[in-house]
Amino acid sequence: MKNNYKYFTIICLLYLVQTFLINFFLDIYNLYYSYYSDQFSQEHVNQLLENKEEWSWVGYIILPLLIFFRTSLVSLCLSIGMFFYDTENKIKFKNLYRISLLGEFVLLLVGFSKLFFFYFIKTNFTLQDLQQFYPLSYANFLDFTKIEPWLIHPLQTINLFEIGYFFVLVYGLHKLLKNKYAKSFEIVAASYGTGLFIWLGLVMFLTLNIS
């Protein structure tokens, strides 16, 4: 259990460092200023940015909760998959949670890759460019102006980091169960894969209703 606390703490700290670096090196304040300047008066823009800066600390507090929520959901999916596919092995939830935490280290690379891309490669960018870009994703080859908003997130999910995350789960389960690799692949595909499709469906539904 101690390892779980250690991994969770390290992941939270890395996400916080990542957020700070992106805000600092990509000059997020000016990006928001440029974005809002095209829509509102300067006074209104200044007020919006002041409010955003005043409440920025909330995001840092919510971040660990979001990480805990995501890793717990993934662990729950794996637990359900274990129940239906491998009833002979009684694996504790904390062990499945450790696998989902290890997978988070793959997802951490997304933010750092974004930072690298916009700081060193595409240095002239807008807030929309930053929000729509997902490293190593199929969506980067598409024109977002011709895509319905509710399709953007599912298309961004088709990326190499997501594939890497999937195989970390498979390998972690394989090492935990000491079974055939194909069996672990099947369990993760059925459990995490189903959970991912449900999540994407929910996001698409909410996007459609909001827009």
N, C-alpha and C positions, 0 to 999 in steps of 0.2 A: 504493500500500500504506500510505503514511503516513496518508492520510485514514481508512483502516479503523482504525488504532490510535487516531487522534484521536477518531473517533466512538465506538469501543468504550469508551475511557476516560471520555468525557463521559457515556455511558449508564450505566456502572457508578457513577459519582459521583452522578448524579441518582437512581438507585435507592437508593443508600445514604442520601442526603439524605431521600428519600421515606420510607424505613423509619424513620429517626430522627424525622421530623416526626410520623408516625403514632403511633409509640410514645409520644412526648412529649405531643402535643396530645389524643390520644384516650385517654390514661392506660391503656395496655394492661396494665400491672401490676395495677391494681385490677380490670380486667375479668376477668383470669385468677383473681384472688383470689376474686371473687364467684362465678365459675363453679365453681371447685374446692370452695368452702366448702359448697356444697349436696351434695357427694359424700363429702368426707373430713373428718377431724378438723382442728382448727386447726393442730396440730403437724405433721400430714402435709402440709397445704397450705403451711405455711411452708417445709418441706423441699423440696417440689416447686418452689416459686418461687425458692428459693435456688439449686437445681440449674439451673433455667432461666436465671437471671441469670448464673450462673457460666459457662455454656456458650454464652451469647448471641453471643460473638465468632465462634463457628464459622459462624453464619448469615451474617455479614458476609464471611467468607472464601469460603464456598460460592457466594454470590450471583454473582460474576463468572463462576464455572465454569458455573453454570446458564444465564446469559445467553449464554455462548460455546457451550454445548451446543445451546440452542434456535436461535440464529442459524445455527449450522453445519448443523443438520438442515434448516432452511428452505432454506438455500443448496444443500444436497445435493438436495432435492426439485426446486428450480428447475433444477439442473444435469441431473438425469435427464429433466425435461421438455424441456429444450433438446436433449438427445440424440435424443429420439424425434420432436420436432416441428420442429426447426430445425437440421438437421445442416450446413447451409451456413455458419452463423455459429459460429465457434469462440471462444466467450466464456470468458475466464479465470475461475476459481473466485472469485478475490479481488473481481472486479467484481460477481458475483452475491452475494457476502457483504456487499458495501457496500449493496446493495439491502435485504437482510434487516436490516442495522443501522439503516437509515433507517426501516424499518417499526417498529423498537423504540420510536421516539419517540412513535408512536401509542399503543402499549401502556403507555408510561409514564404517560399521561393517566389510566389506570384508577385507579391508586393515589391520584393527586392528587384525582381526582373523588370517591373514597371519603372522603378526608380532608375535603374541602369539605362533602360531604353530611352526615357525622356530626358535624362541628364546628359547622356553621351551621344545618342544617335539622333533622335528627333527633338532637337532643342527648341524648335519653334512650334508650340502647340497651344491648344485652348483647353478650357475646362472640360468641354464635351469630348475632346480627343482623349483626355486622361480617363474619363469615366467609361468610355466605350471600348477602350483598348484592353484586351486581355491577352497576356503573353502566350505564344505558341497555341493560339486558338484558331479554329476554322473561321470564326466570325471576322477575323482581321482581313480576310480576303473578300469580304462583302461590303456593299455600299449601304450603310445604315439608313440613309435617306429613303431607300426603296424598300425597307423592311418594316413590318408592323412592330410597334414597341413591345408587344407581348411575346414576340419571337426572339428578341435580342438575348435575354438571359439564357434560354435553352441553347441557343447557338454558341454563346460564350462558353457554355459548359462542355462543349466538344473541344477539349484541349489536352495537351500532353501531360499537364500537371494532374488533371483529374484521372487520367489513365495511370500515372505513377502512383497516385493516392490509392487507387483501386488495388494495384498490385502489392502495395505495402500491406494493405488489409489481408490480402490473400496469403502473402508470405508469413505475416504475423500469426494468422490462424493456422497455417500449415505447421509452423514451429510449435505452436501451443498444443495442437491436437496430435502431432506426430503421425499424420495420416498422409494419404496420397495428395500431391499438389492439385490434381484435377478435382478432387473432392472439395478441397478448401475453395478453389475457384468457383465451383458450383454453389457452395453455401453463400459466398460473398455476392456473387452475381444475383442470386435469388433474393437475398435479404437486403443488402445495401443497394443493389440495383433497383429493387422495387421501391425502397424508401426514397431514392433519388428521383425516380419518375413521379412519385406522389408529390414530392417537394416542388419539382418543376411545374407540375400541373397546378399546384396551389399558387405559385408565383404568377403563372400565366393567367389564371382566373382573376387574381387580385389586380394585375396590371390592366386587364381588359375592363374591369369594373371601375377602376380609378380613372382611366383615360376616357 
